[in-house]
């Protein structure tokens, strides 16, 4: 019965698929290519002309706030949505128009979507059963797959009898049993508590490097993305803002949005001088390492500097001893908070302008509220962005923070 | 993973109550009103009916007597005159339920998965609204439609599908049309709820793992919606078997049903003993047929279950 059901797929889709059966040699097994992909729902544009090349065996994260189009992109790869325009190739094969059950990709769903009427083993076996695999082989491979996620002893339980983390592992085993070229993960860790989430991050990464399968991981949690990914695509309003490895995204953000979205950032407004790496601000001169393409002399700009790049010292002490750094702004400490391994200082440097500084605890000066301090930082840690872009980005990020992704703790079974 | 493998913790110890022991009610006290109701209005009347069915009609003015107990009323109830009516009832009940099922499954599926979400409310209202009309009135409405000089007959004759007036009113077919119309919403609604509760990710997971539409329906959607489908079937089959309004209005002499017979014995013939025996036969018929249907379905699904079943065997 399962055999026949596979053959009764809609004839139309087969015709669309057959037109592009040719496999491109430059796109090996496990590669994913999106070219000019747009997806509209009615009038709303969910994904706006994105292009993305995922290398075989890569761990790529799609990171962004809710509504940025990351899940829609994933669903187009899985085949649950068809792009309005553009082309999608998986392992060099055009998959537009091919239904989900005929694609060599599998998905780990947000709430796991385990079948409650089947045992753990039957859940994991589902994919093989659909292919008509002989029962002896099913038994062997299910055992192997459950061993992979260390859940062999739970084989005869029902999913409802498992904890969230255990269900997560079963969902993973079930998705991997068909040996897909690409594994899609839709916020798979969202429903887990923090400690378990961190454990699963490490396990996922280990599993991925062991299997060598391409992982495309959707998340709104930057910590998750930074800790696991080979590369991260930061999405905003249906577009990819930056695609790079974690270091580059953190250290050289391509836009003010990326700069503000990943980690924390101090934005200081000012006016660009003719040198293009020097900005005049009401609080002092700020030197940047590199000019920004869109910033011209005399333009309103904003300089971004990370809290951990800013060091603070008592004004009296630094004035006498240290040689003057390029970037230094005086201010008054208005807040001190203990963050465990770091101390965080909030320094007022002028009207409505504060600067956040984060210093590792052993080296941190013992400052109190009201102390006059001098904030200094390296030129290399400064990036300048056009003022308009930076303001818009900060507004978008604030909105994303106040409207976080819907809670994913509910597991529907 | 600090949680225990079992994932269960010991039940919390009961907090000592401050109330004196004599004031405490046992926990089943909460269920007493419901049990009292059930006993007074279900158990006792049914027991009475069973008791009457073993008696006889003592004379022209008596309705029942139980001084001599026998199975004679059952023999009477199953005599050829009445037996045909039971057969007729069973036919209408089974065929009517099957027709409802054939309409409800695709309709409820469409409503739950394919219909535009914004229109769902209106579509559900369209299923419900006829139900708000009086049962008798909407059944009499069908008399007008099905009459030999009625709308349907005229329409079929005018397009040339019939050469003579439609002779369908006061037949078993008319009863069948009536009961399908009357009971259909009772099946559609629980089935819609059942299908609606099969979450989209579950169906998508099935497709993602290589199952086509049909396979997803058979392996995931249908098993998960099973409770709602069973409820729908029972909700239609049981009242349908006991229905006598539809049969009285649309059935005439040819479309007699057991419910009418029972009513006749109690009201017209004043033979409570025979009426009770007929009622008991009807109840037993319903129970038996439901049991047989359940068994047949269970056996039919055997290959599917065997295919799905997977026990890994030796655990290390």
Boltz contact constraints between the chains, C-beta under 6 A:
constraints:
  - contact:
      token1: [A, 2]
      token2: [B, 215]
      max_distance: 6.0
  - contact:
      token1: [A, 5]
      token2: [B, 212]
      max_distance: 6.0
  - contact:
      token1: [A, 5]
      token2: [B, 214]
      max_distance: 6.0
  - contact:
      token1: [A, 5]
      token2: [B, 215]
      max_distance: 6.0
  - contact:
      token1: [A, 6]
      token2: [B, 212]
      max_distance: 6.0
  - contact:
      token1: [A, 9]
      token2: [B, 212]
      max_distance: 6.0
  - contact:
      token1: [A, 80]
      token2: [B, 204]
      max_distance: 6.0
  - contact:
      token1: [A, 100]
      token2: [B, 207]
      max_distance: 6.0
  - contact:
      token1: [A, 100]
      token2: [B, 208]
      max_distance: 6.0
  - contact:
      token1: [A, 101]
      token2: [B, 207]
      max_distance: 6.0
  - contact:
      token1: [A, 101]
      token2: [B, 210]
      max_distance: 6.0
  - contact:
      token1: [A, 101]
      token2: [B, 211]
      max_distance: 6.0
  - contact:
      token1: [A, 101]
      token2: [B, 212]
      max_distance: 6.0
  - contact:
      token1: [A, 106]
      token2: [B, 208]
      max_distance: 6.0
  - contact:
      token1: [A, 107]
      token2: [B, 208]
      max_distance: 6.0
  - contact:
      token1: [A, 109]
      token2: [B, 201]
      max_distance: 6.0
  - contact:
      token1: [A, 109]
      token2: [B, 205]
      max_distance: 6.0
  - contact:
      token1: [A, 113]
      token2: [B, 201]
      max_distance: 6.0
  - contact:
      token1: [A, 113]
      token2: [B, 202]
      max_distance: 6.0
  - contact:
      token1: [A, 113]
      token2: [B, 205]
      max_distance: 6.0
  - contact:
      token1: [A, 117]
      token2: [B, 223]
      max_distance: 6.0
  - contact:
      token1: [A, 121]
      token2: [B, 310]
      max_distance: 6.0
  - contact:
      token1: [A, 121]
      token2: [B, 312]
      max_distance: 6.0
  - contact:
      token1: [A, 122]
      token2: [B, 308]
      max_distance: 6.0
  - contact:
      token1: [A, 122]
      token2: [B, 310]
      max_distance: 6.0
  - contact:
      token1: [A, 125]
      token2: [B, 310]
      max_distance: 6.0
  - contact:
      token1: [A, 126]
      token2: [B, 209]
      max_distance: 6.0
  - contact:
      token1: [A, 127]
      token2: [B, 209]
      max_distance: 6.0
  - contact:
      token1: [A, 127]
      token2: [B, 210]
      max_distance: 6.0
  - contact:
      token1: [A, 130]
      token2: [B, 210]
      max_distance: 6.0
  - contact:
      token1: [A, 130]
      token2: [B, 211]
      max_distance: 6.0
  - contact:
      token1: [A, 131]
      token2: [B, 210]
      max_distance: 6.0
  - contact:
      token1: [A, 143]
      token2: [B, 312]
      max_distance: 6.0
  - contact:
      token1: [A, 153]
      token2: [B, 315]
      max_distance: 6.0
  - contact:
      token1: [A, 155]
      token2: [B, 312]
      max_distance: 6.0
  - contact:
      token1: [A, 163]
      token2: [B, 3]
      max_distance: 6.0
  - contact:
      token1: [A, 163]
      token2: [B, 7]
      max_distance: 6.0
  - contact:
      token1: [A, 412]
      token2: [B, 199]
      max_distance: 6.0
